[in-house]
Amino acid sequence: MKPLSRSLLWTTSAAALLALTSACGDDEPTGSQCGEPLYGGDATDEAWRALVDARSLAKADAEATALSSPQSNTRYAFDAAAPTWTWDSSLAQALPRSRPAGAFDTARTMLATVGQWLLPTAHAHLPPFTGDIYWVQVTVPGRECPVEMLTSNLSWQLDAATWDTLKANAGKDLSVQVTSAYLLQNRIQEGPYLLAQPVTFRIEPEAP
């Protein structure tokens, strides 16, 4: 097969950029009626969409990710500071996965360069995410949408607004589920995995 010429790659990249420019005005989150999660670390909306698309394939795997905090049946005082949740993951311990750069990667790089010249907001979607990723979802009884965080870190320091949302449901059993995967340029290479069992915790009601 004859290699793609540089001029052809630039032409292809420019055409792709024009298509991107036309589509950006109509770009809306897809795959979830609850909208996008909070983001941490290097997580991106494209990485989130990859997990959303594959969520029906997620399998329980006790060795993939394990919550260190909170642990099952943890009780938080109502006036406690917003906690930091942490977990361990075998995905984070694996060596980086890589493959030789090809014509598609070159075209992607060219598209990113042209995009930064002509459409400054386009670079927000580049480069594609590679690494271990964690989608943390907190299920709240009576609430249609979970409280969610997508992060490349092995921890989540809950912000004040999120903690207030959870405290508004003090006295109820809340549960945490983590979906984990390893992505190579926004494509799932390992996973997605689920905790073997969601972790249940509770915030004690405010003292009278």
SEBAKE-872229 format. One record per atom (N, C-alpha, C): residue in one letter; x, y, z. Coordinates in pm, whole numbers, padded with zeros to 5 digits, always signed. Example, Ala and Ser with C-alpha at 12.3 -4.5 7.8 and 13.67 -1.06 7.14 Angstrom:
! residues 2
a+01319-00569+00780/a+01230-00450+00780/a+01320-00330+00780/s+01285-00225+00708/s+01367-00106+00714/s+01290+00003+00787/
This chain:
! residues 208
m+00085-00119+00000/m+00000+00000+00000/m+00088+00124+00000/k+00064+00219-00089/k+00145+00338-00101/k+00122+00430+00018/p+00231+00476+00085/p+00215+00565+00201/p+00145+00694+00162/l+00072+00751+00257/l+00006+00879+00234/l+00111+00989+00227/s+00099+01076+00128/s+00191+01188+00116/s+00156+01294+00220/r+00257+01378+00252/r+00234+01484+00350/r+00126+01581+00301/s+00128+01611+00171/s+00028+01705+00120/s-00112+01647+00130/l-00122+01516+00108/l-00254+01452+00120/l-00300+01452+00264/l-00205+01431+00357/l-00241+01433+00498/l-00291+01570+00540/w-00223+01676+00492/w-00268+01811+00525/w-00405+01839+00466/t-00428+01792+00342/t-00558+01813+00279/t-00668+01742+00357/t-00638+01616+00396/t-00735+01538+00473/t-00762+01602+00608/s-00655+01650+00673/s-00670+01713+00804/s-00751+01841+00795/a-00726+01920+00690/a-00800+02044+00673/a-00948+02017+00652/a-00976+01913+00571/a-01116+01878+00547/a-01183+01833+00676/a-01109+01757+00756/a-01165+01711+00884/a-01191+01828+00976/l-01101+01928+00974/l-01119+02045+01059/l-01243+02123+01020/l-01267+02136+00888/l-01387+02206+00843/l-01512+02135+00892/a-01508+02003+00887/a-01623+01926+00936/a-01640+01947+01085/l-01527+01951+01159/l-01534+01974+01303/l-01590+02111+01334/t-01546+02212+01256/t-01594+02348+01277/t-01743+02357+01259/s-01797+02286+01158/s-01940+02289+01131/s-02018+02220+01242/a-01955+02115+01299/a-02028+02034+01398/a-02022+02093+01537/c-01921+02176+01565/c-01902+02221+01703/c-02022+02296+01757/g-02092+02369+01671/g-02206+02445+01718/g-02318+02358+01768/d-02321+02233+01719/d-02429+02142+01757/d-02380+02034+01851/d-02255+02048+01900/d-02198+01943+01984/d-02264+01943+02121/e-02328+01832+02157/e-02393+01819+02286/e-02354+01686+02346/p-02348+01678+02479/p-02317+01551+02542/p-02417+01444+02500/t-02368+01325+02473/t-02455+01216+02432/t-02435+01099+02526/g-02535+01010+02528/g-02521+00886+02600/g-02566+00891+02745/s-02598+01007+02799/s-02642+01016+02937/s-02741+01130+02950/q-02857+01101+03009/q-02957+01204+03031/q-02921+01293+03149/c-02821+01253+03225/c-02784+01329+03344/c-02673+01430+03317/g-02626+01438+03196/g-02519+01532+03165/g-02384+01480+03206/e-02283+01565+03192/e-02147+01523+03217/e-02114+01524+03366/p-02013+01445+03404/p-01972+01442+03545/p-01877+01557+03575/l-01835+01566+03700/l-01722+01650+03734/l-01597+01585+03677/y-01493+01664+03654/y-01369+01610+03598/y-01252+01637+03690/g-01162+01539+03698/g-01041+01554+03778/g-00921+01499+03703/g-00804+01544+03743/g-00682+01498+03676/g-00681+01538+03530/d-00650+01442+03443/d-00644+01467+03299/d-00767+01415+03226/a-00873+01382+03299/a-00993+01325+03238/a-01056+01425+03142/t-01116+01374+03035/t-01179+01457+02933/t-01320+01407+02904/d-01398+01491+02835/d-01533+01449+02800/d-01531+01335+02700/e-01428+01329+02613/e-01420+01219+02518/e-01394+01086+02591/a-01311+01090+02695/a-01287+00970+02775/a-01416+00926+02844/w-01491+01024+02894/w-01619+00992+02958/w-01715+00926+02859/r-01722+00979+02738/r-01811+00921+02637/r-01771+00779+02602/a-01640+00750+02603/a-01594+00614+02576/a-01647+00519+02683/l-01647+00562+02809/l-01699+00479+02917/l-01851+00466+02909/v-01918+00575+02876/v-02063+00571+02862/v-02103+00470+02754/d-02033+00474+02642/d-02065+00384+02531/d-02043+00238+02568/a-01951+00212+02661/a-01916+00074+02696/a-01972+00029+02830/r-02058+00110+02891/r-02102+00079+03027/r-02178-00053+03036/s-02248-00092+02928/s-02321-00219+02932/s-02227-00339+02930/l-02099-00316+02897/l-02001-00423+02891/l-01919-00435+03019/a-01942-00345+03114/a-01863-00344+03237/a-01885-00472+03317/k-01774-00527+03369/k-01779-00651+03446/k-01725-00627+03585/a-01785-00694+03683/a-01737-00684+03821/a-01601-00753+03832/d-01505-00686+03891/d-01371-00741+03906/d-01311-00685+04035/a-01301-00769+04136/a-01252-00724+04266/a-01106-00684+04262/e-01031-00731+04164/e-00887-00701+04157/e-00858-00576+04076/a-00954-00527+04000/a-00928-00412+03914/a-00915-00284+03995/t-01013-00257+04080/t-01012-00136+04162/t-01071-00170+04298/a-01010-00117+04403/a-01060-00139+04539/a-01061-00007+04614/l-01175+00028+04670/l-01187+00152+04747/l-01117+00138+04882/s-01028+00232+04911/s-00968+00239+05043/s-01055+00323+05135/s-01115+00426+05077/s-01205+00514+05151/s-01306+00573+05053/p-01435+00568+05085/p-01491+00510+05207/p-01496+00359+05200/q-01497+00296+05315/q-01517+00152+05322/q-01663+00125+05354/s-01702+00001+05336/s-01842-00034+05356/s-01890+00004+05496/n-02007+00067+05501/n-02073+00108+05625/n-02000+00221+05699/t-01921+00298+05628/t-01859+00416+05688/t-01968+00514+05732/r-01948+00577+05848/r-02039+00678+05899/r-01963+00811+05911/y-02019+00915+05850/y-01959+01049+05860/y-02045+01135+05950/a-01982+01213+06036/a-02055+01311+06115/a-02106+01421+06022/f-02220+01476+06055/f-02281+01578+05969/f-02189+01699+05953/d-02117+01734+06059/d-02031+01852+06053/d-01887+01819+06010/a-01866+01697+05962/a-01732+01659+05917/a-01696+01734+05789/a-01568+01759+05771/a-01521+01824+05648/a-01539+01730+05530/a-01551+01787+05412/a-01564+01705+05291/a-01446+01609+05282/p-01472+01481+05269/p-01364+01382+05273/p-01290+01370+05139/t-01178+01303+05146/t-01106+01260+05025/t-01125+01111+05012/w-01179+01067+04901/w-01195+00925+04876/w-01077+00875+04794/t-01029+00756+04827/t-00911+00701+04759/t-00936+00556+04720/w-00860+00511+04623/w-00872+00373+04577/w-00739+00325+04521/d-00726+00194+04513/d-00611+00130+04450/d-00658+00065+04320/s-00567+00056+04225/s-00606+00000+04096/s-00491-00074+04031/s-00519-00195+03984/s-00418-00269+03910/s-00390-00204+03775/l-00486-00128+03724/l-00465-00060+03596/l-00356+00046+03607/a-00346+00109+03724/a-00247+00214+03744/a-00106+00156+03757/q-00096+00028+03791/q+00035-00034+03810/q+00093-00090+03682/a+00010-00101+03579/a+00056-00161+03455/a+00148-00066+03379/l+00235-00122+03297/l+00323-00041+03214/l+00241+00031+03109/p+00285+00149+03067/p+00212+00221+02961/p+00200+00136+02835/r+00081+00136+02777/r+00060+00067+02650/r+00093+00164+02538/s+00157+00116+02437/s+00194+00206+02326/s+00192+00129+02196/r+00188+00203+02088/r+00196+00144+01954/r+00269+00243+01865/p+00329+00193+01756/p+00402+00283+01667/p+00310+00387+01606/a+00362+00509+01592/a+00284+00614+01528/a+00266+00582+01380/g+00147+00605+01330/g+00118+00579+01189/g+00065+00702+01120/a+00018+00681+00998/a-00032+00794+00919/a-00149+00863+00987/f-00236+00783+01055/f-00352+00843+01122/f-00307+00936+01235/d-00204+00892+01310/d-00154+00975+01420/d-00094+01105+01367/t-00023+01096+01253/t+00034+01215+01193/t-00075+01311+01151/a-00179+01258+01089/a-00291+01342+01047/a-00359+01405+01167/r-00371+01328+01279/r-00434+01380+01401/r-00352+01496+01457/t-00219+01481+01456/t-00132+01587+01504/t-00144+01712+01417/m-00148+01692+01285/m-00164+01804+01194/m-00297+01874+01218/l-00402+01795+01240/l-00535+01852+01265/l-00533+01936+01391/a-00465+01888+01495/a-00455+01963+01619/a-00384+02096+01596/t-00277+02093+01515/t-00201+02216+01488/t-00285+02316+01411/v-00350+02269+01303/v-00433+02357+01224/v-00549+02410+01308/g-00604+02322+01393/g-00716+02363+01478/g-00679+02476+01570/q-00557+02474+01624/q-00515+02581+01713/q-00497+02712+01639/w-00464+02704+01508/w-00452+02826+01429/w-00588+02888+01397/l-00681+02801+01352/l-00806+02849+01296/l-00923+02845+01393/l-00919+02754+01488/l-01033+02737+01579/l-00978+02713+01718/p-00950+02819+01793/p-00883+02802+01923/p-00951+02705+02016/t-01085+02694+02011/t-01153+02605+02104/t-01139+02459+02065/a-01097+02430+01942/a-01090+02291+01899/a-00987+02213+01978/h-00877+02280+02024/h-00773+02208+02091/h-00818+02156+02227/a-00934+02201+02275/a-00984+02152+02403/a-01014+02003+02397/h-01035+01949+02278/h-01066+01807+02262/h-00944+01725+02225/l-00825+01786+02227/l-00704+01719+02187/l-00597+01742+02294/p-00503+01653+02314/p-00490+01524+02250/p-00584+01422+02312/p-00608+01311+02249/p-00694+01208+02307/p-00629+01151+02433/f-00714+01104+02523/f-00667+01057+02653/f-00609+00916+02645/t-00496+00898+02709/t-00435+00766+02726/t-00400+00748+02873/g-00445+00639+02932/g-00413+00612+03072/g-00528+00544+03144/d-00510+00522+03274/d-00616+00462+03354/d-00713+00572+03396/i-00841+00538+03396/i-00947+00636+03418/i-01052+00576+03511/y-01114+00662+03594/y-01208+00614+03696/y-01333+00701+03696/w-01447+00635+03683/w-01577+00702+03680/w-01647+00667+03810/v-01648+00760+03903/v-01705+00738+04036/v-01848+00791+04036/q-01941+00706+04078/q-02082+00743+04081/q-02140+00715+04221/v-02203+00818+04276/v-02265+00806+04408/v-02417+00805+04388/t-02479+00695+04422/t-02624+00682+04409/t-02692+00734+04535/v-02787+00825+04515/v-02859+00887+04626/v-03006+00847+04615/p-03065+00784+04717/p-03206+00745+04711/p-03296+00864+04677/g-03386+00842+04581/g-03480+00947+04543/g-03425+01048+04445/r-03298+01038+04412/r-03237+01130+04317/r-03218+01057+04185/e-03271+01114+04077/e-03266+01046+03948/e-03123+01027+03898/c-03041+01129+03913/c-02904+01123+03861/c-02805+01105+03975/p-02705+01020+03955/p-02602+01006+04058/p-02512+01128+04062/v-02438+01142+04170/v-02332+01241+04179/v-02208+01176+04120/e-02143+01239+04022/e-02041+01170+03944/e-01911+01249+03933/m-01802+01174+03927/m-01670+01230+03903/m-01595+01138+03807/l-01532+01193+03704/l-01443+01118+03617/l-01303+01173+03639/t-01210+01085+03673/t-01077+01133+03705/t-00970+01032+03664/s-00851+01083+03637/s-00736+00998+03612/s-00654+00978+03739/n-00697+01040+03848/n-00629+01026+03977/n-00682+00905+04052/l-00609+00869+04157/l-00652+00760+04245/l-00718+00816+04371/s-00776+00934+04357/s-00845+00995+04470/s-00943+01101+04420/w-01036+01134+04506/w-01133+01241+04478/w-01153+01320+04606/q-01104+01442+04606/q-01131+01535+04715/q-01265+01601+04686/l-01368+01560+04761/l-01501+01613+04735/l-01503+01763+04760/d-01561+01838+04669/d-01573+01982+04687/d-01691+02012+04778/a-01698+02136+04823/a-01800+02174+04921/a-01941+02156+04866/a-01962+02191+04738/a-02097+02180+04680/a-02141+02035+04672/t-02049+01946+04632/t-02082+01804+04625/t-02113+01748+04764/w-02031+01787+04861/w-02052+01739+04998/w-02185+01788+05053/d-02223+01911+05021/d-02352+01964+05065/d-02467+01886+05004/t-02451+01847+04877/t-02554+01766+04811/t-02573+01634+04883/l-02463+01571+04922/l-02472+01443+04992/l-02526+01463+05134/k-02486+01571+05199/k-02534+01598+05335/k-02684+01625+05337/a-02737+01673+05227/a-02881+01696+05218/a-02958+01565+05226/n-02886+01455+05214/n-02949+01323+05223/n-02896+01246+05344/a-02863+01320+05448/a-02816+01259+05572/a-02921+01161+05626/g-02871+01053+05683/g-02960+00952+05738/g-02999+00845+05639/k-02960+00861+05514/k-02991+00762+05411/k-02866+00683+05375/d-02885+00562+05328/d-02773+00483+05279/d-02740+00528+05138/l-02618+00576+05119/l-02568+00617+04989/l-02466+00512+04942/s-02453+00495+04814/s-02361+00393+04765/s-02268+00448+04658/v-02145+00397+04658/v-02042+00439+04564/v-02007+00322+04473/q-02008+00349+04343/q-01962+00251+04245/q-01853+00316+04160/v-01753+00239+04124/v-01643+00290+04043/v-01630+00204+03917/t-01637+00268+03803/t-01608+00203+03675/t-01468+00244+03634/s-01383+00146+03606/s-01244+00175+03571/s-01210+00112+03437/a-01114+00172+03369/a-01070+00121+03239/a-00934+00180+03206/y-00867+00116+03112/y-00744+00174+03056/y-00774+00213+02913/l-00750+00341+02881/l-00779+00393+02748/l-00650+00422+02672/l-00650+00394+02544/l-00543+00432+02454/l-00604+00523+02349/q-00572+00652+02357/q-00628+00751+02266/q-00781+00741+02260/n-00841+00745+02378/n-00987+00744+02395/n-01052+00611+02361/r-00973+00508+02335/r-01029+00375+02306/r-00997+00281+02422/i-01097+00210+02469/i-01078+00121+02582/i-00994+00001+02542/q-00882-00019+02613/q-00794-00132+02591/q-00813-00240+02697/e-00845-00200+02819/e-00873-00293+02928/e-00995-00243+03004/g-01083-00337+03039/g-01205-00298+03108/g-01318-00280+03009/p-01423-00211+03052/p-01440-00148+03183/p-01471-00248+03293/y-01426-00214+03413/y-01447-00297+03530/y-01531-00222+03634/l-01602-00299+03715/l-01680-00244+03825/l-01628-00300+03957/l-01653-00227+04065/l-01630-00286+04196/l-01716-00412+04208/a-01665-00511+04279/a-01743-00634+04296/a-01878-00604+04360/q-01878-00509+04455/q-02001-00464+04518/q-01990-00314+04544/p-02097-00237+04519/p-02093-00095+04556/p-02068-00080+04706/v-02002+00026+04743/v-01972+00052+04884/v-02078+00146+04941/t-02139+00106+05051/t-02245+00184+05114/t-02190+00266+05230/f-02233+00391+05239/f-02193+00476+05351/f-02311+00564+05390/r-02297+00633+05501/r-02406+00717+05550/r-02349+00842+05618/i-02421+00951+05603/i-02390+01073+05676/i-02493+01086+05786/e-02446+01096+05909/e-02539+01101+06023/e-02617+01235+06019/p-02744+01231+06057/p-02824+01355+06059/p-02763+01458+06155/e-02793+01583+06127/e-02745+01692+06211/e-02804+01680+06352/a-02721+01701+06452/a-02770+01692+06589/a-02870+01803+06617/p-02979+01773+06688/p-03079+01875+06719/p-03025+01983+06811/
